[in-house]
Amino acid sequence: MSGIETRQSLGIGESVLRPDGTLKVTGEFAYSSDLYLADMIWGVTLRSPHPSAWIRSIDVGPALAMPGVYAVLTHEDVPGEKFYGLEHRDQPVLAVDQVRYQGEPVALVAADHPERARRAAAAVVVEYEVREAVTDPRRAAFDASCPAVQDGGNVLRHQPIRVGSVFEAPVVVTGEYEVGMQDQAFLGPESGLAVPAEDGGVDLYIATQWLHADQRQIAPCLGLPEEKVRLSLAGVGGAFGAREDLSMQVHACMLALRTGRPVKIVYNREESFYGHVHRHPARMRYEHGATREGRLLYVKAEILLDGGAYCSTSPAVVGNAASLGVGPYEVDNVWIDAYGVYTNNPPCGAMRGFGAVQACYAYESQMDRLAEACGISPVEVRIRNAVSEGSRLATGQVIDSPAPLAEMLAELAAMPLPATPTASEDASDDAGGADLLNMPGGISQTTHGEGVRRGVGYGVGIKNICFSEGFDDHSTARVRVELIGGEPHVLVHTAAAEVGQGLLMVQEQIARTELEIDTVTVARADTSVGSAGSSSASRQSYVTGGAVRAACQAVRERLDKLRADGSSLVRALEVAGAVEETREYRHRPTFPLDPLTGQGDSHTQLALCVHRAVVDVDVELGLVKVVELAAVQDVGRIMNPLALEGQIHGGSAQGLGLALMEEIQVQDGVVRNPSFTDYLIPTILDMPPMRVSIMENPDPHAPYGLRGAGEPPTLSATPAVAAAVRAATGLPLPRVPIRPHDIALNG
């Protein structure tokens, strides 16, 4: 278990190296899967092979009879509440009388070796009565004869947006679009270690995004008060939204409390695909009406999001998709219906972009169609309709901070395009060989340039930052200054989860900036300090940064009083001892969307990113090579230039993946590709060079004027790449990811 991280830190605005960076690069960093105690045993989950079935019986006898097995648990062994959920308690700890998706947990096994535990889990006999699986979200939503996946019907949220009454225009373009199910594909599978405590409680060391939300859900299921369920953050190997929901947290704690031994659970890659939520697949219908000059008059849309078997964060995802469903464009008449639907497909929830990604792909595809219909460029149609500070969203909310979208687009368009490659016939030739390797097909050298066409495409995205719709979004920070070895030292303690985004570094930078003390330690996040909320919604620099800043300022005020006589900081601390302050930070309030009209100031902050993609496409084989991505993003205030650039590159990579390769293949509710052999993510060979321009237009409502930056690049990268492939092929390509046969069979 890793302890606290200590290092010398520079202030905000500098490219400070991450305190955990060297350990991660060298392989010395302790991730949650590395956790170890001498007397620990291993837990394994038995999962349903069926997407929909009644459970008629469970026989654990054969498993319990196996040597080395300490416990076999079913729903009857849950000591407290049998259901949990991030927003709605609809998900069973272990299946009670039915299973609603393939991979649903049915039983738990603890044994002295992970392989023994797996064999024992396989020995549990479960009698299923398989029933019809509801897998078509449109049927689930609109067919009254469709079976109900959950009590109360299959529509978990319908959010309309209604503005204006004029839905006629000289130019009308329509389209139907589809986004496949994307996985967060973090490299560190779910894992954790539960340790029974002498007070009857449990200590859980876990890779998560939100310690206090986990605690709030775990404790009732264990029948324990929250103070007896203590969580500490273990090393997190990526998250991107999938660690917001519980996976094995309750299971490990149940086994530890039952056996009286520390229990470790580590998912393998296949189980990880079953064990966490995914991005909602979407089916969307859009209609845009405009003047002949390309100015938007109205937008109509139907956005259908498949939430899978359980609620998770689907209501909030629906709210985002609806409120941002027309994109960062001014339009007076809007008619949107966004739906989240239960099915027997895998549960879906948070993933980077959170509902805005799906809508962005559709509305940006529509803007390209509108540009073509009006005979103007894709950039020009976006500039003519771009929002700016003072513009009003479809929800009626006024953008009250800088939103220089037209300037961002102009800068992007002015960036030089990459040179067109030339390929020699001899791949062994140094120059020609290099060009051939950079063509579609790469090292396989499927082409020498014949059948390869180049395309250029643009994408624009708008993303809400922080939690929305009235959520009490806040963070807590405790800051302590004391002398250690005769020198001033700062200790920062929050429950904010470092999931790879560089949050440890940002907290250090803020403390050094506010207190002007070089040596800063960030304590390991745990539940002994107040909640910091989730490491999601691009919110931690904003909210936890605001809390750390406020606590530092309170400490600074006390130190200034101690030094009012002109004494040095060291002398003041010698007299006073440690100085400690705790502060909560809340951003300005937000409000729920009106359930009938969709009106309301639902968002705290909005962020913009624009992309240009250049691709080469082998139209005969359907292979795509992304030659270059260029991006312009306004971040308000740069906290760390190097880390920020990494966020833009990383978000762009996930957007590229959704455009061209990433999809969980689900057929009749069954996942067909639960492995990195068959679920493809971009590698370094797939990522092109990037041009990145970062604008700083401070948000007056945010700490330091910063603007959350992690999610917006994911939005705009996907439609930019798709538009470039359309430009190269002349095909409509209404679905992402674009697969080779979508091009080769239709070209």
Stockholm file with secondary structure:
# STOCKHOLM 1.0

chainA/1-747         MSGIETRQSLGIGESVLRPDGTLKVTGEFAYSSDLYLADMIWGVTLRSPHPSAWIRSIDVGPALAMPGVYAVLTHEDVPGEKFYGLEHRDQPVLAVDQVRYQGEPVALVAADHPERARRAAAAVVVEYEVREAVTDPRRAAFDASCPAVQDGGNVLRHQPIRVGSVFEAPVVVTGEYEVGMQDQAFLGPESGLAVPAEDGGVDLYIATQWLHADQRQIAPCLGLPEEKVRLSLAGVGGAFGAREDLSMQVHACMLALRTGRPVKIVYNREESFYGHVHRHPARMRYEHGATREGRLLYVKAEILLDGGAYCSTSPAVVGNAASLGVGPYEVDNVWIDAYGVYTNNPPCGAMRGFGAVQACYAYESQMDRLAEACGISPVEVRIRNAVSEGSRLATGQVIDSPAPLAEMLAELAAMPLPATPTASEDASDDAGGADLLNMPGGISQTTHGEGVRRGVGYGVGIKNICFSEGFDDHSTARVRVELIGGEPHVLVHTAAAEVGQGLLMVQEQIARTELEIDTVTVARADTSVGSAGSSSASRQSYVTGGAVRAACQAVRERLDKLRADGSSLVRALEVAGAVEETREYRHRPTFPLDPLTGQGDSHTQLALCVHRAVVDVDVELGLVKVVELAAVQDVGRIMNPLALEGQIHGGSAQGLGLALMEEIQVQDGVVRNPSFTDYLIPTILDMPPMRVSIMENPDPHAPYGLRGAGEPPTLSATPAVAAAVRAATGLPLPRVPIRPHDIALNG
#=GR chainA/1-747 SS CCCCEEEECCCTTSCCCCTTHHHHHHTCCCBGGGCCCTTCEEEEEEECSCSSEEEEEEECHHHHTSTTEEEEECGGGCSSCSEECSSSCCEESSCSSEECSTTCEEEEEEESSHHHHHHHHHHCEEEEEECCCCCCHHHHHHCTTSCCSSTTCSEEEEEEEEECSCCCCSEEEEEEEEECCCCCCCSSCCEEEEEECTTSCEEEEECCSCHHHHHHHHHHHHTCCGGGEEEEECBCCCCTTTTSSCSSHHHHHHHHHHHTSCEEEECCHHHHHHHSCBCCCEEEEEEEEECTTCCEEEEEEEEEEEEETSCTTHHHHHHHHHHTTTCSBCCSEEEEEEEEEECSSCCBCCCTTTTHHHHHHHHHHHHHHHHHHHTCCHHHHHHHHBCCTTCBCTTSCBCCSCCCHHHHHHHHHHSCCCCCCCCCSCTTSHHHHHHHHTSTTGGGCCCSSTTEEEEEEEEEEEEEESCCTTCCCEEEEEEEEEEETTEEEEEEECCCCCSSSCHHHHHHHHHHHHHCCSEEEECCCBTTSCCCCCSCTTCHHHHHHHHHHHHHHHHHHHHHHHTTTSCCHHHHHHHHCCEEEEEEEECCCCCCCCTTTCCSCCCSEEEEEEEEEEEEEETTTTEEEEEEEEEEEECSSCSCHHHHHHHHHHHHHHHHHHHHTCCCCEETTEESCCSTTTSCCCCTTTCCCEEEEEECCCCTTSGGGCCCCSSHHHHHHHHHHHHHHHHHHCCCCCEESCCHHHHHTTC
#=GC SS_cons         CCCCEEEECCCTTSCCCCTTHHHHHHTCCCBGGGCCCTTCEEEEEEECSCSSEEEEEEECHHHHTSTTEEEEECGGGCSSCSEECSSSCCEESSCSSEECSTTCEEEEEEESSHHHHHHHHHHCEEEEEECCCCCCHHHHHHCTTSCCSSTTCSEEEEEEEEECSCCCCSEEEEEEEEECCCCCCCSSCCEEEEEECTTSCEEEEECCSCHHHHHHHHHHHHTCCGGGEEEEECBCCCCTTTTSSCSSHHHHHHHHHHHTSCEEEECCHHHHHHHSCBCCCEEEEEEEEECTTCCEEEEEEEEEEEEETSCTTHHHHHHHHHHTTTCSBCCSEEEEEEEEEECSSCCBCCCTTTTHHHHHHHHHHHHHHHHHHHTCCHHHHHHHHBCCTTCBCTTSCBCCSCCCHHHHHHHHHHSCCCCCCCCCSCTTSHHHHHHHHTSTTGGGCCCSSTTEEEEEEEEEEEEEESCCTTCCCEEEEEEEEEEETTEEEEEEECCCCCSSSCHHHHHHHHHHHHHCCSEEEECCCBTTSCCCCCSCTTCHHHHHHHHHHHHHHHHHHHHHHHTTTSCCHHHHHHHHCCEEEEEEEECCCCCCCCTTTCCSCCCSEEEEEEEEEEEEEETTTTEEEEEEEEEEEECSSCSCHHHHHHHHHHHHHHHHHHHHTCCCCEETTEESCCSTTTSCCCCTTTCCCEEEEEECCCCTTSGGGCCCCSSHHHHHHHHHHHHHHHHHHCCCCCEESCCHHHHHTTC
//
